């Protein structure tokens, strides 16, 4: 079984959504963790938009990357440029993949506008993770 770490700045939105999709779309065939270089708690709007798509991430937790130093990851996926550029050294022989997604938590305006941003990011992450699960990075041997 493959082990994946999804890394973002605050481990509150994008990495949480990606963790949920990787777990769901792989039908449990991938062990998935998510972490941040900081922890901001799981954003309730991320939980809400995932629930709209039938995925419950309400039991996921916001974790710091240093909590996972002892895990041998096969793949480390960074989902924001800030995490890619500012991540402290993380000792791993894992394949590293990067895909930046917009941060819906930085959206301002009406609740409708904010939720639309969360849905747009969710949909981008869903498409990307579905594609990633078919990629050579996750299908070695």
N, C-alpha and C positions, 0 to 999 in steps of 0.2 A: 504494500500500500504506500502510495506517495504521501509525503508530508510537505505542506505548503504554509509559508508565513506571508500574510498580507500586511504590508507596512504603510502607514500614513503618518501624518503629523500628530494628530490628537487621538487617533483610534476611536472616533466618535461617529463618523458618517460613512465615508467612502470605503474604508477598510472593513467596517462592519457589514456594509452591504455586500462587498465582494466575498467576505467570509461566508455570509449566508447563501449566496448564489453558488459558490464553489462546493459547499457542503450539499446543497439541495440538488444541483444539476449533475453532480457526480454520483448521486444515489448512495452516498456514504463510502464511495471507493477512494476518496481522498481525505486524509486527515488535515484539517485546516485550523490554523490559529491566526489571529490578527493582533497587531500591536501598534503602538505609536512611539515616537520619540518623546512624547508627553502623553498624559491621559486626560481626557476631557469628559469622560463618561459617555455612554451610548446616547446619541441624540434621539429624543422621542419622535422627532419627525422621520428619522431614518427607520425606526421601528414601525411607524405608521405606514410609510409608503411600501415597505416590504410586506406588511400584513395585507395591503391592498392586492399584492401579487401572490398571496397565499403562502408566504414564508414568515415564520415566527422567529425573529432574532431577539426577542425580549429577554432571553436568558443569557445572551452573550454579554461579556464583560469588557471593559476598557482596560487594556494592559500595556505596560511599558515593555519595550523590546528586551531590556536586560533580564526580564523574567524568563526568557526562552533561550538563554545562552547554552543550555545543556542539551537542547534538542537538535538532532541531525536533520535539517531540512533538505528536501530535494530541490525545492524551488522557493525563491524569495521574490515576491511581487510587490513593487512599490507603486502606489496609486496616486501619488502627488509629487510634483517636482521638489517641493520643500523637503520632504522626507528623503528623497533620493540624494539631494545635495547636502543635507545636514545630518544624516544618520550617522551615529557614532560607529566606529569599527565594529563589525559583527562577525566573529570568526565562524566561517561556514564555507563548505565546498559546494554549496547549492548553486544551481543555475539562477542567475538574476535576470529578472524581466521588469521593464518599467513601462507603465502607461499612465499618463497624467489625465485625471478627470477633474472637471470644475468642482469647486467646493460649494455645495448648496447652502451650507451654514453661513456663508458670507453674503448671501442674498438679502437685500433689504426691500422693504415695501410692504404690500398687503400680504395677508396670510395666503391668499390664493397665489400670488406671485412666488412666494417662498416655497409653497408646496409644489408648484409647477417646476421649480428649479430642482427640488429633491426628486421628483418623478423623472425629469430629464436625465439627471445623473444616474439614478437607479437603472433606467433603461439602457444607458450607455454601458454601465458596468455589467448588466445582465448579458448584453450582446458580446462584450469582450470576454467575460468569463466562459460563456458557452463556446466561443472560438478557442480560447486557451485550453479548455479541456480536450480539444481535438488536436492540439499542437504537438509537435515533436518533443517539446520541453517536458510534457507530462506523459508522453507515450513511449518512453525509452524502453527498449527490451520488451 
